[in-house]
Amino acid sequence: RPFLVICDRVVIGADTKITPHYLARSVDGEMELVLSPVYIGHDAMIGGSTLLPAGVQVDPCEQTPGFKPMAPFAVFRDGQHIRTTRFTKDVKND
């Protein structure tokens, strides 16, 4: 099972970190390894020094800002990090 999917014509800026795993504390207090694929759609541009952790999806033709970490399992769509749009009034999230 691939944990990194990079489609065609993708540009990845310098010092970008792509990590399809992280450690998290479970309900019972034990440390768990969380694995989930990172997906970067076709013609996307990933800004330099960006962090893309497990489960992140960058939609096709999107351009992420540089020097910005994304939260695990977040989606970058329509020029916005979906986890931040929950604070935007009248925005419908998937």
C-alpha positions in Angstrom: 0.0 0.0 0.0 1.6 3.3 -1.0 1.7 6.0 1.6 2.7 8.8 -0.9 0.8 9.6 -4.0 2.2 12.4 -6.2 0.4 13.0 -9.5 1.8 14.5 -12.7 3.5 17.9 -13.0 3.8 18.6 -9.3 6.3 21.1 -8.0 7.6 20.7 -4.4 9.4 23.5 -2.8 12.8 23.2 -1.0 12.9 21.8 2.5 9.3 20.5 2.4 8.6 17.6 4.7 6.2 14.8 3.7 5.6 12.3 6.5 2.8 9.8 6.1 3.1 8.8 9.8 3.1 10.3 13.3 2.9 9.2 16.9 -0.3 9.8 18.8 -1.5 8.9 22.3 -4.4 6.4 22.3 -7.4 6.6 24.6 -5.7 4.2 27.0 -2.6 6.4 27.1 -0.4 4.2 24.9 1.6 5.6 22.0 0.4 4.5 18.6 1.9 4.9 15.2 -0.7 6.5 12.8 -0.2 5.8 9.1 -2.2 7.4 6.3 -1.3 8.2 2.7 -0.4 11.8 1.6 -2.0 12.7 -1.7 -0.8 15.6 -3.9 -3.0 16.2 -7.0 -1.8 16.9 -10.5 -0.3 20.3 -11.3 -0.2 21.3 -7.6 2.6 23.5 -6.2 3.7 22.9 -2.7 5.4 25.9 -1.0 8.9 25.6 0.4 9.3 24.5 4.0 5.8 23.1 4.2 4.9 20.2 6.4 2.5 17.6 5.0 1.7 15.0 7.7 -0.3 11.8 7.5 -3.6 11.9 5.6 -3.2 15.3 4.0 -4.7 15.9 0.6 -3.8 18.7 -1.7 -6.3 18.9 -4.5 -5.3 19.2 -8.2 -4.1 22.6 -9.4 -3.7 24.1 -5.9 -0.8 26.2 -4.6 -0.1 25.8 -0.9 1.7 28.7 0.9 5.3 28.2 2.0 6.4 27.9 5.6 3.0 26.6 6.8 2.5 23.2 8.5 -0.8 21.4 7.8 -2.7 19.4 10.3 -2.9 15.6 9.9 -5.9 14.6 7.7 -6.5 18.2 6.4 -7.5 19.0 2.9 -6.1 22.0 0.9 -8.9 23.0 -1.5 -10.0 26.2 -3.2 -6.9 28.0 -1.8 -7.8 27.2 1.8 -6.7 24.8 4.4 -10.0 23.1 5.2 -9.4 22.9 9.0 -9.3 26.7 9.1 -12.5 27.2 7.1 -14.6 25.9 10.0 -14.1 29.4 11.4 -15.4 31.1 8.3 -19.0 32.0 8.4 -21.3 30.3 5.9 -18.8 27.9 4.5 -19.9 24.3 4.0 -17.2 21.7 4.8 -17.2 18.1 3.5 
